[in-house]
Amino acid sequence: MSLADFEEKVLSLPERDRLRLIELLWNSLEPSDSRQRSQKWAEEAERRVDAVDSGQLPTIGADEVFRELRGIKGR
C-alpha cells in the first residue's frame, strides 16, 4: 500500500476514529520526548504570560488584528 493510498483511507475514517489514530500515534512517540516537549511548551507559555503581565510584551486588540488582516487580503 502506498502512502497516498494510506492517507486516502485514513482521511475517509470518521472523525472519532481519526482522533483515536492521532492519539495512538502521539502516544507511540518516545514518552520522555513527549513529556519534554510538553514541559517546554508549558514553560514558554508561562514566560509569555509573564511578559504580557509585566508589560514587556505588548498585545494587539482583536479589532486591530482583523483590520490589518482585511488590509492584507485586499492587496
Secondary structure, 3 states (H helix, E strand, C coil): CCHHHHHHHHHCCCHHHHHHHHHHHHHHCCHHHHHHHHHHHHHHHHHHHHHHHHCCCCCCCHHHHHHHHHHHHCC
